[in-house]
Every structure is written in structure tokens, then in C-alpha cells.
């Protein structure tokens, strides 16, 4: 989201740097300085100064051939450290292979971050197909897990998800939020043929908050018996993980 250049001191600098990182993450791999300035509503000198600092910290990189900017490798290192400490992964991972074997398909662990669902762990099924994505990130409302998590999020989290959704999806989501929030599991079959249908179940902590979701790819969304069985296996894994989180 564009940020006006009105922050003063350290907080404003950090906020503006985060805005640039978000813009670098959106769209093509590399971006022009002038485009970043226009989209962020910051001046070119300010954007250039911030980008230089981000490049020095390896949070951004500059292509020497085009002088365009992209995300830097330091983000991958920080992300890895974050994931190794994420309680959700430790709680769910012991059950993923068992669920995969029962369901016969790829099983995922998902979290909601600023309106997007991030797939943070997975165990592949026997046939992953030609469109395997090891690091999947989607607009939350375009996936079953994202809908489960966004619907149960606070209003700010819900609004983030709505802003990233297509208009027709927003209309459906507004009328279905209560239903999605109360559902034990959800099935979603996306329009994008490269993204498989999935059934997802929320993982609830001791306080009843949805801290993540577990999901399974569904080769045939019309097979109601298979979908129900997959949801049941996922549900048992989610409850077991939730008990582990409750004792953390």
C-alpha cells in the first residue's frame, strides 16, 4: 500500500522501508526506481536513499545491467530462522506424513500474513504433477486455507484479505464470512487450473484462535466421499496439533 512521506525519525524510516519491500515483492522480479517512487508516494531521493540502505543490508539487490531493484537474499535467511522457530510447524509436522498417506495427496501447513496465505510446510503426495510450487503464496480468499484463516481473523486481517481479492470474490466473501468462520473445514476449487483444489481445516490454539491451517490437495473435488475423508484426517491432525500448542 502506498505510504505518504510523512514519517519522522526511526519509525517513519522503518515504515517507508517496509513499504518498499512490499512493493518489491509485488509484480516482476525487478523494479525501476522511478516506478517505486510513484507507487510509494515518496520522493525519488528518499526512495534511492532507502534502497541503498536495503541493498547494503542484503534485504534488496540492484541488477547491475538494468539498475533495477529486487528483493535480497537476506530475506530468505531471516525467513528460514523464523520458520524454524514457528510453534505451528513443530506442532503439526509429526502428523503430516500420516495424513498424506491416508489422503494420498500433498498436504500443506498454511499461515495468514497481511491478506495472503503462505504455505510454510508440506509433504508431497505420490504425484505432484507438472505445476509443483515449493513456496506457494496466494491471495488468501483464493484458497480454502486462506478463507478459513481470514474469516476467523480480526477485522483488520479480514480487510487485508478483501483488498487483495478480485471484486467478484470480495462479494462472495462478505456474504460468507460467518459461514467460513464457523465451518470445521472448507473446500475450494480455484478457477486457475494450475492451482489444485484443496480442503482445509483450521488449527486452533488453547485460546481458540486460528494460528494456521492444514490442507490437502484434492484431485477430484466432485468426489464427496474422498473430500469428507480428507477433511476428517486433517481435522484429527489439527486437533492433535492444537493440544500440543496448548501445552507450549
C-alpha positions as CSV (number, residue, x, y, z in Angstrom):
1,X,0.0,0.0,0.0
2,X,1.5,3.4,-0.9
3,X,2.7,5.4,2.1
4,X,2.9,9.2,2.2
5,X,6.3,10.5,3.1
6,X,5.2,11.9,6.4
7,X,7.0,9.7,8.9
8,X,9.7,11.3,11.0
9,X,12.6,9.6,12.8
10,X,13.3,5.9,13.0
11,X,9.7,4.8,13.0
12,X,8.9,6.6,9.7
13,X,12.1,5.3,8.1
14,X,11.3,1.7,9.0
15,X,7.7,2.1,7.8
16,X,8.9,3.5,4.5
17,X,11.5,0.8,4.1
18,X,8.8,-1.9,4.7
19,X,6.6,-0.2,2.1
20,X,9.4,-0.5,-0.4
21,X,10.0,-4.2,0.4
22,X,6.3,-4.8,-0.1
23,X,6.4,-3.1,-3.5
24,X,9.5,-5.1,-4.5
25,X,7.6,-8.3,-3.6
26,X,4.7,-7.4,-5.9
27,X,4.8,-8.0,-9.6
28,X,8.1,-8.6,-11.6
29,X,11.4,-9.6,-10.0
30,X,13.0,-6.2,-10.6
31,X,11.6,-2.6,-10.4
32,X,12.6,0.8,-11.6
33,X,13.5,3.5,-9.1
34,X,11.0,5.9,-10.6
35,X,8.2,3.4,-10.5
36,X,8.9,2.6,-6.9
37,X,8.8,6.3,-6.0
38,X,5.5,6.8,-7.8
39,X,3.8,3.8,-6.3
40,X,5.1,4.6,-2.8
41,X,4.2,8.3,-2.9
42,X,7.8,9.1,-1.8
43,X,10.3,11.3,-3.5
44,X,12.9,9.8,-5.7
45,X,15.8,10.9,-3.4
46,X,14.1,9.3,-0.4
47,X,13.4,6.0,-2.3
48,X,17.0,6.0,-3.5
49,X,18.4,6.5,-0.1
50,X,16.3,3.8,1.4
51,X,17.1,1.4,-1.4
52,X,20.8,2.0,-0.9
53,X,20.4,1.0,2.8
54,X,18.4,-2.1,1.9
55,X,21.0,-3.2,-0.6
56,X,23.8,-2.7,1.9
57,X,21.8,-5.0,4.3
58,X,21.2,-7.6,1.5
59,X,17.5,-7.0,2.0
60,X,17.4,-5.8,-1.6
61,X,19.6,-6.1,-4.6
62,X,20.3,-4.0,-7.7
63,X,20.7,-5.5,-11.1
64,X,24.0,-4.1,-12.5
65,X,22.8,-4.5,-16.0
66,X,19.5,-2.6,-15.7
67,X,19.9,-0.7,-12.3
68,X,16.5,-2.1,-11.3
69,X,15.9,-3.3,-7.7
70,X,14.6,-6.6,-6.4
71,X,14.3,-8.5,-3.1
72,X,17.6,-9.6,-1.5
73,X,18.9,-12.9,-0.2
74,X,18.9,-11.8,3.5
75,X,15.1,-12.2,3.5
76,X,15.4,-15.9,2.7
77,X,17.8,-16.4,5.7
78,X,15.5,-14.5,8.1
79,X,12.5,-16.4,6.8
80,X,14.3,-19.7,7.4
81,X,15.1,-18.7,11.0
82,X,11.5,-17.5,11.6
83,X,10.1,-20.8,10.3
84,X,12.4,-23.0,12.4
85,X,11.0,-21.2,15.5
86,X,7.4,-21.2,14.4
87,X,5.4,-23.3,17.0
88,X,2.8,-24.2,14.5
89,X,5.2,-26.2,12.3
90,X,6.6,-28.1,15.3
91,X,3.1,-29.0,16.4
92,X,1.8,-30.1,13.0
93,X,4.8,-31.7,11.3
94,X,4.6,-35.0,13.1
95,X,1.2,-35.7,11.6
96,X,1.8,-34.5,8.0
97,X,3.2,-37.8,6.6
98,X,0.4,-39.8,8.2
99,X,-2.2,-37.6,6.7
100,X,-0.5,-37.7,3.3
101,X,-0.5,-41.5,3.4
102,X,-4.2,-41.6,4.3
103,X,-5.3,-38.9,1.8
104,X,-2.9,-39.9,-1.0
105,X,-2.2,-36.3,-1.9
106,X,0.1,-33.4,-1.0
107,X,-0.6,-31.9,2.5
108,X,0.3,-28.3,3.5
109,X,0.6,-26.1,6.5
110,X,-0.6,-22.5,5.9
111,X,-0.5,-19.2,7.8
112,X,-2.2,-15.9,7.1
113,X,0.1,-12.9,6.6
114,X,-1.3,-9.5,5.6
115,X,-4.1,-10.8,3.4
116,X,-2.1,-13.6,1.8
117,X,-1.9,-17.3,2.7
118,X,1.7,-18.5,2.9
119,X,2.4,-22.3,2.6
120,X,5.1,-22.8,5.3
121,X,5.5,-26.6,5.2
122,X,4.4,-29.5,3.0
123,X,4.7,-33.2,2.5
124,X,4.3,-34.2,-1.1
125,X,1.9,-36.9,-2.3
126,X,2.9,-39.5,-4.8
127,X,2.1,-37.5,-7.9
128,X,2.7,-33.8,-7.6
129,X,2.0,-33.0,-11.3
130,X,3.8,-30.5,-13.5
131,X,3.0,-27.4,-11.5
132,X,4.7,-28.1,-8.2
133,X,5.2,-25.0,-6.2
134,X,7.6,-25.4,-3.3
135,X,7.0,-21.9,-1.9
136,X,3.4,-21.0,-2.6
137,X,1.9,-17.7,-1.7
138,X,-1.7,-16.7,-2.8
139,X,-4.3,-14.1,-2.1
140,X,-6.0,-15.6,1.0
141,X,-9.5,-15.7,-0.4
142,X,-8.4,-17.7,-3.4
143,X,-7.7,-20.7,-1.3
144,X,-9.6,-22.9,1.2
145,X,-7.0,-22.4,3.9
146,X,-6.9,-18.7,3.4
147,X,-10.7,-18.4,3.6
148,X,-10.7,-20.4,6.8
149,X,-8.0,-18.2,8.4
150,X,-9.2,-14.8,7.0
151,X,-12.7,-15.4,8.2
152,X,-11.5,-16.2,11.7
153,X,-9.1,-13.3,11.8
154,X,-9.8,-9.9,13.4
155,X,-11.4,-7.2,11.2
156,X,-8.0,-5.8,10.2
157,X,-6.8,-9.2,9.0
158,X,-10.1,-9.7,7.1
159,X,-9.9,-6.3,5.4
160,X,-6.3,-7.1,4.2
161,X,-7.6,-10.3,2.6
162,X,-10.6,-8.5,1.0
163,X,-8.3,-5.8,-0.5
164,X,-6.2,-8.5,-2.3
165,X,-9.2,-10.3,-3.7
166,X,-10.9,-9.8,-7.1
167,X,-14.2,-7.9,-6.9
168,X,-16.4,-10.9,-7.5
169,X,-14.5,-12.8,-4.8
170,X,-15.0,-9.9,-2.4
171,X,-18.8,-10.0,-2.9
172,X,-18.9,-13.7,-2.2
173,X,-16.6,-13.4,0.8
174,X,-18.6,-10.6,2.5
175,X,-21.7,-12.8,2.4
176,X,-19.9,-16.0,3.5
177,X,-17.5,-14.8,6.2
178,X,-19.7,-16.0,9.1
179,X,-20.2,-19.4,7.4
180,X,-16.5,-19.8,6.7
181,X,-15.5,-18.8,10.2
182,X,-17.9,-21.4,11.7
183,X,-17.0,-24.2,9.3
184,X,-15.0,-27.2,10.6
185,X,-13.5,-27.5,7.1
186,X,-13.7,-25.8,3.7
187,X,-13.3,-27.0,0.1
188,X,-12.3,-24.6,-2.6
189,X,-11.8,-25.3,-6.3
190,X,-10.0,-22.3,-7.9
191,X,-10.5,-21.1,-11.4
192,X,-6.8,-21.2,-12.1
193,X,-6.2,-24.7,-13.5
194,X,-2.6,-24.7,-12.3
195,X,-3.7,-24.5,-8.7
196,X,-5.3,-27.7,-7.3
197,X,-8.5,-27.8,-5.4
198,X,-7.9,-28.1,-1.6
199,X,-9.7,-28.9,1.5
200,X,-8.5,-27.1,4.6
201,X,-9.0,-27.3,8.4
202,X,-8.0,-24.6,10.9
203,X,-5.5,-25.3,13.7
204,X,-6.7,-23.7,16.9
205,X,-4.5,-22.8,19.9
206,X,-5.6,-23.2,23.5
207,X,-7.5,-19.9,23.3
208,X,-9.5,-21.0,20.3
209,X,-7.6,-18.6,17.9
210,X,-6.8,-20.0,14.4
211,X,-3.0,-19.9,14.2
212,X,-2.8,-21.7,10.9
213,X,-4.4,-24.3,8.7
214,X,-3.7,-27.7,7.4
215,X,-4.9,-28.6,3.9
216,X,-4.7,-31.3,1.3
217,X,-4.7,-31.1,-2.5
218,X,-7.9,-32.7,-3.9
219,X,-7.5,-34.2,-7.4
220,X,-11.3,-34.6,-7.8
221,X,-13.3,-32.0,-5.9
222,X,-16.5,-33.8,-7.0
223,X,-15.6,-36.9,-5.1
224,X,-17.6,-36.1,-1.9
225,X,-16.6,-39.2,-0.1
226,X,-12.9,-38.6,-0.6
227,X,-13.2,-34.9,0.3
228,X,-15.0,-35.8,3.6
229,X,-12.4,-38.4,4.4
230,X,-9.6,-36.0,3.8
231,X,-11.3,-33.4,6.0
232,X,-11.6,-35.9,8.8
233,X,-7.9,-36.9,8.7
234,X,-6.9,-33.2,8.6
235,X,-9.3,-32.4,11.4
236,X,-7.7,-35.1,13.7
237,X,-4.2,-33.8,12.9
238,X,-5.3,-30.2,13.6
239,X,-6.8,-31.1,16.9
240,X,-3.7,-33.0,18.0
241,X,-1.5,-30.1,17.0
242,X,-3.8,-27.7,18.8
243,X,-3.3,-29.8,22.0
244,X,0.4,-29.6,21.6
245,X,0.2,-25.8,21.2
246,X,-1.9,-25.6,24.3
247,X,0.9,-27.2,26.3
248,X,3.6,-25.0,24.7
